[in-house]
Amino acid sequence: MSRKLDGKCAYVTGAGRGIGRAVALKLASEGANLVINDLDETVAQDTVATIASGGGKAVAVAGSVSDESFGDRFIEAGLQSFGGVDIIVNNAGYTWDAMIQGMSDAQFDAMLDVHLKAPFRILRAAAEPIRLRAKAEAEKGEEVFRKVVNISSVAGLGGNMGQANYAAAKAGIVGLTKTLAKEWGRHKVNVNCVAFGYIETRLTAATETKDTLTIDGNDVKVGIPEKVVTSFRAMIPIGRAGTPEEAAGGVYLFCAPESNYVSGQVLIVGGGLTF
């Protein structure tokens, strides 16, 4: 049976856990070869192994997407392993919250780095390989579509208390998306954005404990207090949080050939939650 993404090379950041892993597994199930990134090489390799166990192909590129050289390294790994740039999903990220009066420059800059500058660098690294391949295809009279899916949030569309940094970065990725849709349309690249509502992952799970993770050298709180989660759920028309697999389904819509004439759009995947 033919799968819709057979032979495509897909790059997914933050794909060792949660939404990114679910996206990678979904794309692999449709035949794509995957370039997997995560801060933690162990979980990145676990995603690679899971894909391989299902008969797919994947390689891991561990490390922080915020590193200045990461974008070039990431794209080059896919070119060397699979020879192409067909799908890019800029998913990696985290939150580091505070009300604005208590937010440091480091907190603000960290969110811009991971949610906006990192995707910019990855896409910049992909620009020339995409241009050259698109030019060669056009000279042969072929029309081959490529896909970019940038991940935003309802916070980036409507704001959210305590998240001036995160909301600003996620609003910025919408602007980047719409600009590249215009710049890359001539190369037959569809550039779209998925804005998530409340998707339950280890970073957003309901908890009363004060757990932290160290990300890029920063101690970041994980989990959301039970009473806050209850209020979130009350705002969602469907009545519950989304799963990583449901989030991945929204991303896949923009990777499938059915979206070849859709570009520059923002899709909210939030169970009816708006802003």
Residue pairs with C-beta under 8 A, 6 or more apart in sequence:
3 29
3 30
3 31
4 30
4 31
4 256
4 257
5 27
5 30
5 31
5 32
5 86
5 87
5 255
5 256
6 30
6 31
6 32
7 31
7 32
7 33
8 27
8 31
8 32
8 33
8 84
8 86
8 87
9 32
9 33
9 35
9 78
9 81
9 82
9 83
9 84
9 85
9 86
9 87
10 24
10 27
10 32
10 33
10 34
10 35
10 86
10 87
10 88
10 89
10 255
11 34
11 35
11 37
11 74
11 75
11 78
11 85
11 87
11 88
11 89
11 122
11 126
12 20
12 23
12 24
12 27
12 34
12 35
12 36
12 37
12 89
12 91
13 20
13 37
13 65
13 74
13 89
13 90
13 91
13 92
13 118
13 122
14 20
14 37
14 38
14 65
14 91
14 92
14 93
15 21
15 23
15 24
15 34
15 36
15 37
15 38
15 44
15 47
15 91
16 36
16 37
16 38
16 39
16 40
16 42
16 43
16 44
16 46
16 47
17 38
17 43
17 201
17 202
18 201
18 202
18 203
18 244
19 91
19 151
19 196
19 199
19 201
19 244
19 247
19 248
20 38
20 89
20 91
20 92
21 43
21 47
21 244
22 243
22 244
22 245
22 247
22 248
23 89
23 91
23 247
23 248
23 251
23 252
24 34
24 36
24 47
24 51
24 58
25 47
25 50
25 51
25 248
26 245
26 248
26 249
26 251
26 252
27 34
27 87
27 89
27 252
27 255
28 34
28 51
28 54
28 56
28 58
29 54
29 56
30 252
30 256
31 56
32 56
32 86
32 87
33 56
33 57
33 58
33 81
33 82
34 47
34 48
34 51
34 56
34 57
34 58
34 59
35 58
35 59
35 61
35 74
35 77
35 78
35 81
35 82
36 44
36 47
36 48
36 51
36 58
36 59
36 60
36 61
37 44
37 60
37 61
37 62
37 63
37 65
37 74
37 92
38 44
38 47
38 60
38 62
38 92
39 62
39 63
39 64
39 92
39 215
39 216
40 62
41 60
41 62
44 60
44 61
44 62
45 60
47 58
47 60
48 58
48 59
48 60
51 57
51 58
52 58
57 81
57 82
59 77
59 78
59 81
61 73
61 74
61 77
63 70
63 73
64 70
64 114
64 216
65 71
65 74
65 92
65 114
65 118
65 122
66 110
66 113
66 114
66 117
66 118
66 216
68 121
70 118
70 121
70 122
71 118
71 121
71 122
71 123
71 124
71 125
72 121
72 125
74 122
74 125
75 85
75 122
75 125
75 126
75 129
76 125
78 84
78 85
79 85
79 129
84 129
84 133
85 126
85 129
85 130
85 133
85 146
86 146
86 147
87 146
87 147
87 148
87 149
87 255
88 122
88 123
88 126
88 147
88 148
88 149
89 148
89 149
89 151
89 251
89 255
90 118
90 119
90 122
90 123
90 148
90 149
90 150
90 151
90 173
91 151
91 251
92 114
92 118
93 114
93 115
93 151
94 114
94 203
94 213
94 215
94 220
95 111
95 163
95 166
95 203
95 220
96 107
96 110
96 111
96 165
96 166
96 218
96 220
97 162
97 163
97 166
97 221
98 104
98 107
98 162
99 161
99 162
100 164
103 164
103 165
106 218
107 165
107 218
108 164
108 165
108 168
110 165
110 216
110 218
111 165
111 166
111 168
111 169
112 165
112 168
112 169
112 172
113 216
114 169
114 216
115 166
115 169
115 170
115 172
115 173
116 169
116 172
116 173
116 176
119 150
119 173
119 176
120 176
123 148
123 176
123 180
130 146
130 184
130 187
130 189
131 187
133 144
134 144
134 146
134 186
134 187
134 188
134 189
137 143
137 144
137 188
143 188
144 188
145 188
145 189
145 190
145 257
145 260
146 187
146 188
146 189
146 190
147 189
147 190
147 192
147 254
147 255
147 259
148 177
148 180
148 184
148 189
148 190
148 191
148 192
149 192
149 193
149 194
149 251
149 254
149 255
150 173
150 174
150 176
150 177
150 191
150 192
150 193
150 194
151 173
151 193
151 194
151 195
151 196
151 251
152 170
152 171
152 173
152 174
152 177
152 193
152 194
152 195
152 196
152 266
153 166
153 167
153 170
153 195
153 196
153 197
154 160
154 195
154 196
154 197
154 268
154 270
154 273
154 274
154 275
155 163
155 166
155 167
155 170
156 166
156 167
156 168
156 169
156 170
156 171
156 172
156 173
156 174
156 195
157 170
157 171
157 174
157 195
157 266
157 268
157 275
158 274
158 275
159 167
159 275
160 166
160 167
170 195
173 193
174 193
174 195
174 266
177 191
177 192
177 193
177 264
177 266
178 191
178 264
180 189
180 191
181 190
181 191
181 192
181 263
181 264
182 264
184 191
185 263
189 263
190 254
190 259
190 260
190 262
190 263
191 263
191 264
192 254
192 259
192 262
192 263
192 264
192 265
192 266
192 267
193 265
193 266
193 267
194 247
194 250
194 251
194 254
194 266
194 267
194 268
194 269
195 266
195 267
195 268
195 269
195 270
196 242
196 247
196 250
196 268
196 269
196 270
197 236
197 242
197 268
197 269
197 270
197 271
197 273
198 204
198 229
198 232
198 233
198 236
198 241
198 242
198 270
198 271
198 273
199 241
199 242
199 243
199 244
199 246
199 247
199 269
200 241
200 242
200 243
200 244
201 244
202 222
202 223
203 222
203 223
204 223
204 224
204 241
205 222
205 223
205 224
206 223
206 224
206 225
206 226
206 229
207 222
207 223
207 224
207 225
207 226
208 225
208 226
209 223
210 221
211 221
211 222
211 223
212 219
212 220
212 221
212 222
213 219
213 220
213 222
214 220
224 232
229 241
232 241
233 239
233 240
233 241
235 273
236 270
236 271
236 272
236 273
237 271
237 272
237 273
238 271
238 272
239 271
240 271
241 271
242 269
242 270
242 271
246 269
247 269
249 269
250 267
250 269
253 259
253 267
254 262
254 267
268 274
